[in-house]
């Protein structure tokens, strides 16, 4: 059964990654209404007669999401039953299903009834939480903790607070990035790092789209500084711990790559491949961060047990 769980977890993780990138592709190609105001059918038909690129993208995203949903449902049920004794399993199984269903319902509501850009911007963040939950469930199934002796790791309280806060802030930054796409502000600023490098401080002339774009850049810049600080701190504080050292080396590289790709989106005027890679990298970073939150929760439990 564990072998089946491993296969299911890998397929679910990869599938959810496709759902994430597929959702970004739908948004970036303006394919959200490719099937009209019809859901789950396309223009009210099982097999549409008028095939367009937007229809293909939207329909493919729906089919992949539905298929992955079935994999995640089976994975969650089996994980609950066979490795439910592991402390985090049941919560992760529930979150995997709950947020996957939530992002599907938001997508369906957007098609059927329409939604504001501010509501639609939540879609990617919700998918991100679902992917991270499935990713962590996969790590538990493969017993990654035992292979890297993560159980012996103790994370102090101040660093745990940093991880929790960074995760919340990351979701906020992801929301602003999604909002940039949904309000059509992706290339409203032609310069980088400022909106107009020739007049960087003329903020009074900004319109709403430029404020959304520059607000996201400022938020992204702050998260880069935050991750760089944690990277330096952890290298000093956890020199002998491979999990922390390797994990935050990777986290810093991912965040640096994310900032670079953000700049390249502007330089290339919204190149589709770079934009999708931008979405992929933040998904990898957030999933890695949630692993350290999982480890932090174990350290918190250790503190609670010790104090009692």
DOLO-871318 format. One record per residue (C-alpha): residue number from 1; residue in one letter; chain; x, y, z. Coordinates in nm, 4 decimals, decimal comma. Layout:
<sites>
i:aa:ch:xx:yy:zz
NUM:a:A:X:Y:Z
...
</sites>
This chain:
<sites>
i:aa:ch:xx:yy:zz
1:x:A:0,0000:0,0000:0,0000
2:x:A:0,2870:0,2402:0,0746
3:x:A:0,4121:0,1870:-0,2802
4:x:A:0,0687:0,2882:-0,4147
5:x:A:0,0673:0,5922:-0,1853
6:x:A:0,4066:0,6981:-0,3175
7:x:A:0,2873:0,6759:-0,6790
8:x:A:-0,0324:0,8635:-0,5977
9:x:A:0,1526:1,1357:-0,4090
10:x:A:0,4002:1,1935:-0,6930
11:x:A:0,1249:1,2001:-0,9561
12:x:A:-0,0864:1,4317:-0,7402
13:x:A:0,2047:1,6698:-0,6795
14:x:A:0,2975:1,6848:-1,0477
15:x:A:-0,0673:1,7123:-1,1435
16:x:A:-0,1259:1,9999:-0,9030
17:x:A:0,1765:2,1746:-1,0491
18:x:A:0,0114:2,1457:-1,3912
19:x:A:-0,3088:2,2895:-1,2419
20:x:A:-0,1134:2,5858:-1,1044
21:x:A:0,0669:2,6551:-1,4317
22:x:A:-0,2519:2,5879:-1,6281
23:x:A:-0,4388:2,8448:-1,4216
24:x:A:-0,1622:3,0976:-1,4832
25:x:A:-0,1755:3,0155:-1,8561
26:x:A:-0,5526:3,0746:-1,8622
27:x:A:-0,5059:3,4143:-1,6994
28:x:A:-0,2076:3,5247:-1,9061
29:x:A:-0,3738:3,4294:-2,2375
30:x:A:-0,7139:3,5762:-2,1381
31:x:A:-0,8731:3,2345:-2,1873
32:x:A:-1,0979:3,2452:-1,8812
33:x:A:-1,4076:3,2935:-2,0979
34:x:A:-1,2896:3,0527:-2,3671
35:x:A:-1,5932:2,8341:-2,2961
36:x:A:-1,8318:3,1238:-2,2546
37:x:A:-2,0489:3,1415:-1,9415
38:x:A:-2,0886:2,7650:-1,9370
39:x:A:-1,9489:2,5319:-1,6702
40:x:A:-1,8560:2,2439:-1,6580
41:x:A:-1,9506:2,2156:-2,0274
42:x:A:-1,8082:2,4385:-2,2981
43:x:A:-2,0699:2,6657:-2,4578
44:x:A:-2,3258:2,4172:-2,3237
45:x:A:-2,1760:2,1345:-2,5327
46:x:A:-1,9826:1,8214:-2,4408
47:x:A:-1,7847:1,8498:-2,7643
48:x:A:-1,7766:2,2161:-2,8758
49:x:A:-1,8182:2,2888:-3,2462
50:x:A:-1,6405:2,6231:-3,2623
51:x:A:-1,2822:2,5456:-3,1533
52:x:A:-1,0578:2,8396:-3,0603
53:x:A:-0,7159:2,8524:-2,8878
54:x:A:-0,8801:3,0096:-2,5802
55:x:A:-1,1365:2,7286:-2,5666
56:x:A:-0,8635:2,4621:-2,5861
57:x:A:-0,6646:2,6245:-2,3028
58:x:A:-0,9671:2,6693:-2,0761
59:x:A:-1,1091:2,3215:-2,1447
60:x:A:-0,7703:2,1542:-2,0960
61:x:A:-0,7323:2,3345:-1,7619
62:x:A:-1,0750:2,2126:-1,6493
63:x:A:-1,0029:1,8527:-1,7505
64:x:A:-0,6622:1,8487:-1,5808
65:x:A:-0,8080:2,0054:-1,2651
66:x:A:-1,0850:1,7455:-1,2546
67:x:A:-0,8466:1,4553:-1,3073
68:x:A:-0,6017:1,5828:-1,0457
69:x:A:-0,8915:1,6329:-0,8061
70:x:A:-0,9718:1,2617:-0,8245
71:x:A:-0,6074:1,1693:-0,7605
72:x:A:-0,5894:1,4037:-0,4610
73:x:A:-0,9163:1,2686:-0,3189
74:x:A:-0,7925:0,9075:-0,3358
75:x:A:-0,4515:1,0098:-0,1975
76:x:A:-0,6085:1,1931:0,0963
77:x:A:-0,8390:0,9024:0,1873
78:x:A:-0,5602:0,6433:0,1705
79:x:A:-0,3091:0,8655:0,3533
80:x:A:-0,5659:0,9283:0,6293
81:x:A:-0,6200:0,5543:0,6638
82:x:A:-0,2650:0,4176:0,6348
83:x:A:-0,0353:0,6908:0,7686
84:x:A:-0,2884:0,8800:0,9790
85:x:A:-0,0752:0,8070:1,2857
86:x:A:0,1769:1,0656:1,1644
87:x:A:0,0879:1,3916:1,3373
88:x:A:0,0409:1,6167:1,0332
89:x:A:-0,1204:1,3693:0,7912
90:x:A:-0,4896:1,4309:0,8600
91:x:A:-0,4614:1,8091:0,8528
92:x:A:-0,2655:1,8035:0,5263
93:x:A:-0,5114:1,5585:0,3696
94:x:A:-0,8004:1,7884:0,4619
95:x:A:-0,6241:2,1048:0,3373
96:x:A:-0,5311:1,9361:0,0082
97:x:A:-0,8951:1,8616:-0,0715
98:x:A:-1,0474:2,1746:0,0815
99:x:A:-0,8348:2,4270:-0,1075
100:x:A:-0,8470:2,2303:-0,4326
101:x:A:-1,2281:2,2369:-0,4173
102:x:A:-1,2216:2,6046:-0,3158
103:x:A:-1,0120:2,7094:-0,6144
104:x:A:-1,2382:2,5067:-0,8462
105:x:A:-1,5508:2,6746:-0,7063
106:x:A:-1,3995:3,0218:-0,7442
107:x:A:-1,3092:2,9390:-1,1042
108:x:A:-1,6593:2,8075:-1,1757
109:x:A:-1,8227:3,1106:-1,0115
110:x:A:-1,6059:3,3435:-1,2180
111:x:A:-1,7282:3,1771:-1,5372
112:x:A:-2,0949:3,1541:-1,4412
113:x:A:-2,1488:3,4787:-1,2550
114:x:A:-1,8365:3,6872:-1,3040
115:x:A:-1,6124:3,8085:-1,0224
116:x:A:-1,4211:4,1244:-0,9444
117:x:A:-1,0481:4,1307:-1,0168
118:x:A:-0,9830:4,1487:-0,6419
119:x:A:-1,1675:3,8183:-0,5849
120:x:A:-1,0124:3,6445:-0,8854
121:x:A:-0,6655:3,7373:-0,7613
122:x:A:-0,7226:3,4980:-0,4679
123:x:A:-0,7436:3,2015:-0,7057
124:x:A:-0,3692:3,1452:-0,7505
125:x:A:-0,2960:3,1785:-0,3774
126:x:A:-0,5605:2,9187:-0,2919
127:x:A:-0,4128:2,6805:-0,5497
128:x:A:-0,0712:2,7455:-0,3964
129:x:A:-0,1886:2,6331:-0,0522
130:x:A:-0,3413:2,3174:-0,2004
131:x:A:-0,0183:2,2356:-0,3858
132:x:A:0,1925:2,2957:-0,0748
133:x:A:-0,0339:2,0644:0,1285
134:x:A:-0,0011:1,7871:-0,1304
135:x:A:0,3750:1,8443:-0,1478
136:x:A:0,4112:1,8095:0,2311
137:x:A:0,1940:1,4979:0,2292
138:x:A:0,4284:1,3533:-0,0338
139:x:A:0,7306:1,4261:0,1862
140:x:A:0,5648:1,2454:0,4767
141:x:A:0,4855:0,9424:0,2615
142:x:A:0,8452:0,9216:0,1367
143:x:A:0,9722:0,9610:0,4970
144:x:A:1,1988:1,2483:0,3944
145:x:A:1,2299:1,3495:0,7613
146:x:A:1,3998:1,0225:0,8523
147:x:A:1,6328:1,0253:0,5534
148:x:A:1,7643:1,3725:0,6440
149:x:A:1,7294:1,3328:1,0227
150:x:A:1,4933:1,6308:1,0342
151:x:A:1,3339:1,4954:1,3528
152:x:A:1,6450:1,5978:1,5483
153:x:A:1,6199:1,9587:1,4295
154:x:A:1,5112:2,2202:1,6822
155:x:A:1,4020:2,5625:1,5532
156:x:A:1,3982:2,8378:1,8151
157:x:A:1,0845:3,0450:1,8818
158:x:A:1,2041:3,3686:1,7204
159:x:A:1,2891:3,1894:1,3973
160:x:A:0,9562:3,0055:1,4010
161:x:A:0,7753:3,3382:1,4187
162:x:A:0,9822:3,4582:1,1223
163:x:A:0,8775:3,1534:0,9185
164:x:A:0,5077:3,1891:1,0040
165:x:A:0,5115:3,5607:0,9254
166:x:A:0,7046:3,5100:0,6014
167:x:A:0,4510:3,2520:0,4811
168:x:A:0,1607:3,4913:0,5401
169:x:A:0,3484:3,7761:0,3753
170:x:A:0,4391:3,5538:0,0786
171:x:A:0,0701:3,4846:0,0181
172:x:A:0,0048:3,8602:0,0307
173:x:A:0,2783:3,9217:-0,2280
174:x:A:0,1379:3,6420:-0,4457
175:x:A:-0,2022:3,8104:-0,4204
176:x:A:-0,0596:4,1429:-0,5397
177:x:A:0,1120:3,9640:-0,8289
178:x:A:-0,2126:3,7965:-0,9294
179:x:A:-0,3906:4,1310:-0,8996
180:x:A:-0,1357:4,2827:-1,1402
181:x:A:-0,2359:4,0221:-1,3987
182:x:A:-0,6105:4,0462:-1,3423
183:x:A:-0,6330:4,4256:-1,3659
184:x:A:-0,4130:4,4281:-1,6781
185:x:A:-0,1179:4,6068:-1,5164
186:x:A:0,1561:4,3604:-1,6145
187:x:A:0,3363:4,5915:-1,8587
188:x:A:0,1915:4,9283:-1,7597
189:x:A:0,5406:5,0282:-1,6416
190:x:A:0,8062:5,0026:-1,9097
191:x:A:1,1009:5,0590:-1,6752
192:x:A:1,2614:4,8493:-1,4040
193:x:A:1,3111:4,8735:-1,1081
194:x:A:1,1154:5,2022:-1,1282
195:x:A:0,8037:5,2528:-1,3342
196:x:A:0,9884:5,5201:-1,5344
197:x:A:1,3626:5,5132:-1,4745
198:x:A:1,3949:5,8664:-1,6128
199:x:A:1,1504:6,0054:-1,3543
200:x:A:1,1594:5,7528:-1,0677
201:x:A:1,0002:5,9730:-0,7996
202:x:A:0,7068:6,1250:-0,9845
203:x:A:0,4533:5,9257:-0,7845
204:x:A:0,1822:6,1880:-0,8059
205:x:A:0,1248:6,1123:-1,1735
206:x:A:0,0616:5,7402:-1,1166
207:x:A:-0,2733:5,5938:-1,2201
208:x:A:-0,4379:5,2972:-1,0463
209:x:A:-0,2662:5,0376:-1,2697
210:x:A:0,0776:5,1864:-1,2059
211:x:A:0,0149:5,1860:-0,8294
212:x:A:-0,0835:4,8175:-0,8446
213:x:A:0,2295:4,7323:-1,0452
214:x:A:0,4696:4,9317:-0,8265
215:x:A:0,2994:4,8128:-0,5074
216:x:A:0,3741:4,4559:-0,6130
217:x:A:0,7352:4,5418:-0,6942
218:x:A:0,7843:4,7034:-0,3530
219:x:A:0,6273:4,4024:-0,1782
220:x:A:0,8474:4,1658:-0,3824
221:x:A:1,1575:4,3683:-0,2997
222:x:A:1,0809:4,3473:0,0718
223:x:A:1,0350:3,9710:0,0581
224:x:A:1,3716:3,9370:-0,1173
225:x:A:1,5400:4,1366:0,1612
226:x:A:1,3596:3,9262:0,4248
227:x:A:1,4685:3,5968:0,2662
228:x:A:1,8263:3,7260:0,2289
229:x:A:1,8309:3,8147:0,6011
230:x:A:1,7048:3,4672:0,6985
231:x:A:1,9545:3,3057:0,4608
232:x:A:2,2460:3,4842:0,6331
233:x:A:2,1097:3,4208:0,9824
234:x:A:2,0491:3,0505:0,9243
235:x:A:2,3928:2,9970:0,7695
236:x:A:2,5453:3,1394:1,0878
237:x:A:2,3080:2,9811:1,3392
238:x:A:2,2727:2,6336:1,1826
239:x:A:2,6166:2,5724:1,0320
240:x:A:2,6129:2,2027:1,1157
241:x:A:2,2520:2,1281:1,0200
242:x:A:2,2180:2,0082:0,6612
243:x:A:1,8386:2,0456:0,6444
244:x:A:1,8411:2,4143:0,7396
245:x:A:2,1557:2,5061:0,5492
246:x:A:2,0613:2,3307:0,2236
247:x:A:1,6966:2,4330:0,2461
248:x:A:1,7719:2,8022:0,2850
249:x:A:2,0431:2,7974:0,0203
250:x:A:1,7710:2,6739:-0,2135
251:x:A:1,5131:2,9216:-0,0772
252:x:A:1,7446:3,2164:-0,1401
253:x:A:1,8274:3,0955:-0,4930
254:x:A:1,4573:3,0542:-0,5724
255:x:A:1,3732:3,4016:-0,4447
256:x:A:1,6639:3,5595:-0,6373
257:x:A:1,5441:3,3786:-0,9510
258:x:A:1,1881:3,5000:-0,8841
259:x:A:1,3021:3,8638:-0,8718
260:x:A:1,5074:3,8177:-1,1897
261:x:A:1,2128:3,6629:-1,3735
262:x:A:0,9891:3,9466:-1,2565
263:x:A:1,2296:4,1944:-1,4145
264:x:A:1,2506:3,9859:-1,7325
265:x:A:0,8709:3,9937:-1,7672
266:x:A:0,9001:4,3711:-1,8047
267:x:A:1,2053:4,3574:-2,0311
268:x:A:1,0478:4,0994:-2,2636
269:x:A:0,7041:4,2651:-2,2488
270:x:A:0,5243:3,9704:-2,0897
271:x:A:0,6939:3,6769:-2,2592
272:x:A:0,4619:3,3830:-2,1908
273:x:A:0,7327:3,1276:-2,1062
274:x:A:0,9010:3,3615:-1,8575
275:x:A:0,5666:3,4535:-1,7008
276:x:A:0,4777:3,0861:-1,6481
277:x:A:0,8238:3,0146:-1,5076
278:x:A:0,7672:3,3063:-1,2682
279:x:A:0,4548:3,1287:-1,1381
280:x:A:0,6391:2,7951:-1,1102
281:x:A:0,9287:2,9363:-0,9071
282:x:A:0,7062:3,1016:-0,6460
283:x:A:0,5148:2,7727:-0,6106
284:x:A:0,8425:2,5909:-0,5386
285:x:A:0,9546:2,8590:-0,2923
286:x:A:0,6260:2,8589:-0,1002
287:x:A:0,6211:2,4784:-0,0789
288:x:A:0,9750:2,4772:0,0579
289:x:A:0,8787:2,7435:0,3115
290:x:A:0,5807:2,5373:0,4289
291:x:A:0,8155:2,2459:0,4968
292:x:A:1,0045:2,4636:0,7442
293:x:A:0,6719:2,5645:0,8964
294:x:A:0,5955:2,1942:0,9450
295:x:A:0,9327:2,1480:1,1172
296:x:A:0,8676:2,4619:1,3226
297:x:A:0,5362:2,3215:1,4465
298:x:A:0,7207:2,0167:1,5763
299:x:A:0,9676:2,2363:1,7640
300:x:A:0,6752:2,4309:1,9106
301:x:A:0,5184:2,1044:2,0268
302:x:A:0,8509:2,0050:2,1842
303:x:A:0,8608:2,3362:2,3759
304:x:A:0,5039:2,2862:2,4961
305:x:A:0,5776:1,9304:2,6134
306:x:A:0,8939:2,0385:2,7881
307:x:A:0,7210:2,3241:2,9725
308:x:A:0,4431:2,0929:3,0879
</sites>
